[in-house]
Amino acid sequence: MTHSVRHGPRIVSTWSFSARGNAVAWDLLVAGGESIDAVERCCAVIDAAPDVDSVGYGGLPDASGRVSLDGCIMLSPARCGAACALRTHLHPVSVARQVMERTPHVMLVGSDADDFADQAGLARAELLAQAAHAAWESWRRAPHDVDQSRDSGAARLRPRDGGSADDGRLFQTDSDATGEARWKHHDTIGTLAIDARGVFAGACSTSGMPFKVPGRVGDSPIIGHGLYVAPGVGGATATGTGELVMGVCGSFLAVELLRQGRTPEEASVAVLERIRDSYDLKPHHQVAIIVMRADGAWASAALRPGFLAAARDDSGDHLRPPHAVLLPDTVSTA
Ligand code: GLY
């Protein structure tokens, strides 16, 4: 069932670690701030967290041991921006916002995007946390696919709702409290917010697939794939194996289905059915999508168990499991 229509601000983001970003964004929203600032702020909090190993400073590096970051931001088809393969700036959504606000373009990539960020006055930063470097050292001794994605916050989820969870590790989890099989994980903060004026915005930030081929960019910074927002209709953001989302234009598809009158739950399930039916899925693959209508009603769906959405509105702070999970649990030993 879709979470209900809600008047007033609301922010919903991927994974339990996002609850920390939502909290900061929520303060801004209840003070009358704009959704575009809220989603940027939410991602920036997670970018800076050393214990979130799929985004920003804590994110795992590529196969060469270097981190590269991707992100985008969107208010509408006419107002969006993206930055890919940043190697010297920690907040891809902030670079993306500068692209949106200062240039006639939508996307900048690579060292030129870093140079642009310098010129826009954004500070350079170290991107590789010590733990992420150690994980790469160990991966390169025995390279393997990295599984995606069970949220370790799930172990603390109470029936019906759940409280805040703040363990940001998706890739490198300890065995969890319920004794569930250990998965190693992947992914991205995607966030959708509506402010008190009803303006809808979204943002997405990631370090991408762990140990990726250098130069690889996934769905997250690409408008229509990792994120899409259509004013008056709604928005969607995806997380998981970017290659699977990119083949079906996942976020754009979800919003088009909303436009055609599907509910957020129906739209999110339809995108994942399209992915399920389009690929030869492997046990390490995971995709989840959050779909929110312009009136604040939202839902999420995932390919496999383990996804959580973090939601904040005037009813409080919630961790929500997906409304639908298409495939059974699959344990990989990788
Ligand atoms: N969904 C993030 C990525 O594949 O890069």
Residues whose N, C-alpha, C, O or C-beta is under 5 A from the ligand:
A	BS01	LIG	T188 T206 G208 M209 G218 D219 S220 T239 G240 T241 G242 E243
